[in-house]
Amino acid sequence: MPSKLRHRRQAWLVLIASTLAFTVCFMVWMMFGVISIPVGKLLELSATEVGLMMALPILTGSLVRMPLGLWADRGDGRRLMMCMLALAIPALWSLTFATAYWHFLLAGGVIGLVGGVFAIGTPYVAHWFDRSEQGMAMGVFGAGNVGAALNQLVAPVLLVGFGWVLVPQMYAALVVLTLLLFWALSYPSPAPVPAAAHAMTWRRQARLLLEPKVLRYCQYYSVVFGGFVALALWLVQHYVGEYGLNIRNAALLAVLSTLPGGLMRGVGGVLADRYGAHSVTWWVLWVSWICLFLLSYPPTDLVIHTDGGGLSLQLGLGVRWFTVLVMVLGIAWSFGRASVFKYISEDYPDSIGAVTGVVSMVGGLAGFALPVLFGMLLDATGIRSSAFMVLYAWVWLSLIWMYWAEMRRTDVVQRKADARG
């Protein structure tokens, strides 16, 4: 087989194996979004404590993304991926013996380390493809976010049929199988390690947080990824509390909300390759703004005084329209997650892993903080749509920042400014 054809075949095998591994890791990462509901009832936890239990794996998985991205740039992607999968197996099984709140927090913190796989896989798969196809490759790999929807499908069935303990046990078995498949299908990175990767140190990577471009990409990603993770964790509880659904039906509707968003990320990568990261991200933020404006409005009873007496109106989203809006939001965010990393591959081609580690860490930290904030606001106000109010404000900040940093420099805006001058 000619070397070029063999390289192409290996590249696609690596992409398939890495995407499978990331999907399973994302399932494990999101597991507490389902099992925290029965565990919270069992331990009589508050909404804030449940939110912390859901979000702690997101914290640890986010914090390790910086060092993992740095190591992945140095050609260790395959080995690192297998190490992270192996680490999750005993941590998942330990939940069989958990009886106290701190047991779940400790195990969840270790399990959450699998969230760092994203910072490993992004540069690993990107190095197998030409620059013109990197948006597609990273988008396909990032479609492993669909693991959030698969978790919402699988975990409730296991939970209702056999109890919550079987969920981490079955996930541990799934990780073992995934580890074996990844080992069999993947290959060491073919690209020589760039000099910039060797020169990148911990201190230089941390300084990336001071670069205006990187900070802006962190802000965008905190919306499209942090918001996605937070809602994937929170939606089941929202459906149960807001609409009175049982956990199985709530999880099914949550899947309808998150599955399209996970699957469409590859399409977002293709769009970013064709139309540019800036255009895709700009429209993603505006679609997010519209959806979150509607989702933020709490159920309201309004009485209008007329000549014929009081006219009563009820305002609020039914479960059907709520699901449609969240589905549209999820698809938009999947495009945004792909377009943000197209920015990175264009601006930092020799340090994709290091910059990915920084940006994905910040996005993951947002995914940790938001569910905790959702729980605190719910405890304080009793208004469930307050979660969407927070996201709405966060999108506003991103739109304003993007306009001042990018839109004012475009040809159309500049010509209008010159004409007025």
Phi, psi and omega in degrees: 000128178304147186299324181293318179292321178296319178298319180296317179297315180296323180300316181288326175296318178298317180297317180294313182296319181292320179295319176299313180298318180294323178299313180294319178298323180291324174303311180297319182298325183267001188305320183291345175297337178256308187288344179293339180291305176293326178295319178299319177292320180298318183266000180057055183268154174281169178298324179294318179293322176295317178300321178293319178298318178297320193269340184300319175301328179292324179297308184293321178295331179282319184294330181276355184292327179297305180294324180294321177297321179296314179293323181296327177297337183269014173091014183259020187302313183296313181296318180296320179300316180293324178296318181292321176296316181296324181295329184288334189296304179294329179295319177296316183293332181296337180294342176303330186255005183285133180228342182242161182302318183292335175299316181292323178294317181294311179296319180297324179296320179286316179302323183298343180299337179295341177297342178287351181300331181299317180292338176279311188289328183299306177290329181299312180284327181298323182292346180272352187235156176292161182304322183291344181247003185291325177299317178297312183297314180292328178292317178296314178300315181295343176296352172300347172305341178299346174303332177297317179289320179298322176299318179291339175277313189279311187300315180297325179296314177296319183296312182291321184280326189228357183099157187293335185297328182291337183299303179295331178294315179292324178294324177298317178296321179295321179294321177301313180297319180296319178301317180294318179294318180297318179299322183283328189260339188266168181223156173298152182301133184276339187280139173297145182290122180298151178300326180298328179292321177291326182284338182289121179248173178303317183293317179294323178295319179296327180292343177301333179293347178266352180279129183305319180297313182296319177300320180293319179294326175298318179297313179301316185288331177295335175279304191283333176257312179301317178294320179298312180298315181299316180289323177300325177284325192266337191298319181300313179297323180296315179297319180295313184283322185277322187245001176069027180278156172283168190294328181291313179293322178298318180293323179297317178291325177296324177297317178300334181277326188257334183299311179300323180297324178288319184288332188273002183295323177299322176297321177299323177295319178296317178298319180294322176298322186276314187255351179099147182297322184297311184297316181295315182295321180300313181288328175300316181294323179289321175297319178298318181300315181295312182298316183288331174300316180288321181289336184285339187285119182285156174305128188225136170259122184241130178247120178255125181276119180240174178298331181268008181118199182274137176250115185266132177234141175246123180246134179164160180269127170287170185298327181293310182290327175301314181296319179298314181296318180292327177296314178299317178300317180296320178294316178301316181293329178294320174298319181295322179296323177290318184291327178299319181281343169292320173308312186294316181295332178281318186272334183225062186297333182265358182224039183302316182295316181297314180289321176301319179301317181292309185294315181290331175297313181296318177299319178293322177297325174296320177296332174284312187290324187296313179299324176296316178296320176303314180296318180296317179294322178295317177297323185280323188247333186076007182259112184288331179287356177300334177299320181283335175296319178297314180295323179299315179296323181292323177292321176305314180300318181295318179297315180297315180297316181295322179297311183291327184271330187236311188295324181295342181267353181289160184299318184296311181296320182293320179296321178295320180294320179295321180296320178291328180288000000 
